[in-house]
Amino acid sequence: MAWPLDAPDVVVLPSGRRVRGRGVRRGAPPTGLEPHVSYQCTWQRPAPQPWPVRWVRWPDFGLPLVPADSRAALHEAWERAATERVEVCCGGGNGRTGTALALMAVLDGVPPAEAVAWVREHYRRTAVETPWQRWWVGR
């Protein structure tokens, strides 16, 4: 059961997988558009939700504290997006979320050198905020 194409902040990856990016500081998602699972890229432990949440400990404007765990989480998110409503989020929905979406685009076949531009075109122009986030995606 995929996200509707007209749902806010939904990114359609080249394979057709749909993933929603969101900023958790903006409040709860719209009613009726709850995810099956959320991958929260935040510094602090996420608040309990009525759906499963996988926490990726990731400081604002930085990179994940445990890169191997974040890669595993994003690979899992990408796999689940084939059949479930997957959400990737951080505080504002730009830097960490954009970086995570760019990495998922790489998993989906977008060349690493093009992934930041791709996610800025298909998600938000402000996605992937820092030089080290851009570096990590390209690596």
GINORMO-V136293 format. One record per run of one state. SS is the DSSP state (2 for helix, 1 for strand, 0 for the rest). FROM is the first residue (numbers start at 1). LEN is the number of residues. If there is no record, write none. Layout:
BEGIN
{{SS:FROM:LEN} {SS:FROM:LEN}}
END
This chain:
BEGIN
{{0:1:9} {1:10:3} {0:13:5} {1:18:6} {2:24:3} {0:27:10} {1:37:6} {0:43:9} {1:52:7} {0:59:5} {1:64:1} {0:65:2} {2:67:14} {0:81:5} {1:86:5} {0:91:4} {2:95:13} {0:108:4} {2:112:11} {0:123:8} {2:131:8} {0:139:1}}
END
